[in-house]
Amino acid sequence: MLKIIFRDPMSLLTPAQRGQLLANQLEASRPAYSVLLLMGSALLVLLAGLEVMGWVPGIGYPPALTALGALGLSSFSVATLRVQNNGVLAATLLVYGGGLASLMSLPLDPDTIPPEFRTALFDLFPVAALALTVRRTAVLMIVGLLAIVAVLRIAVYPNPESGLAIYWLVIAFSAALGLLLRRYRFAFAVQSLLAHEALQAQARTDTLTGLLNRNGWNRQAARMFQYHRNRDRPLCAVFFDIDHFKLVNDTHGHAVGDRILVQLATAIRQHLPDGAVAARFGGEEFVVLLPAAELPTASTYAEAVRGGFANAARARGVRVSAGIARRRPSDSLSRLLRRADEGLYAAKAAGRDRVVVVE
């Protein structure tokens, strides 16, 4: 049980996923932090009003000074929305926390005993702040601030009426509660991220072959094509199509046809270079986009796939044809694919089981 509670939810993620989650959480926490800071300032104004009405005893600050300080601290809520640098944002929160601690639970008059309820109200701020905190350095900063304020209360003012043991127990419980809430918030965020990515992968992946489906292809191939066109880098498209695939299905059944599709996808994946995009385009047709590849490189790849597939499907005697085209400066992605498709049809017309390059 304790192992589950104290296990870091981030350990379930890859470094790239951690970076993405932290960025998302920082952005999502920013408005919540702003509201938290604004609520702390509003609480000070409320306490000042209650002191003026005589409902709450003063603790060493004139109510007007408390209200004025609250208005000054409220400006930090705006700063949290505008500041982009994480270090500056952490410093902003630290200054705000120190100011809130001074006005709420560290009175000017050392002979005045801080009311317990006002000290407890301040302790709610670190709890809420810890629940919203993303980075570990900020966690240490808030816990450190809570501990420093607690030590100052003991050093400057009389010991709490509840006794030091109970006092430190409350401080420790406050910090632990904030950390626990932070842990569960991150656990929920991690599970949400993993579920989102699983749904995204399912939406863009062909369930039979594990390659991209048409939807996934449209997204990734468009980005890759645009990237290489903007930098005037070579790019080749390769179309694969299983020869006489309908006859295979009619003769041996769709279960055998599915296995042959998986065999071709495996051959495509085995020889796929880093950064390439491969998809099942539809039926028995597959397409690959090879980045930074000239026609000889693309032809070598296509021949390796053709040979690997022929060996895997030797028992059924099935073969594959391929067409290749290189990106021209005036090409769009659809035009590049159309020329590669023309190469594929030329391979079919020339007798199948071959690779045809379109210049």
Buried (B, 14 or more C-beta within 10 A) or exposed (E): EEEEEEEEBBEBBEEEBBEBBBEBBBEEBBEBBBEBBBBBBEBBBBBBBEBBEEEBEBBBBEBEEBBBBBEEBBEBBEBBEEBEEBEEBBEBBBEBBBBBBBBBBBBEEEEBBBBBEBBEBBBBBBBBBBBBBBBEEBBEBBBEBBBEBBEBBEEEBEEBEEEEEEBBEBBEEBBEBBBBBBBEBBBEBBEEBBEEEEEEEEEBBBEEBEBBBEEBBBBBBBEBBEEBBEEEEBBBBBBBBBBBBEEBBEEBEEEBBEBBBBBBBBBBBEBBEEEBBBBBBEEBBBBBBBBBBEBEBBBEBBBBBBEBBBEBBEEBEBBBBBBBBBBEEEBEBEEBBBBBBBBBBBBBEEEBBBBBBBE
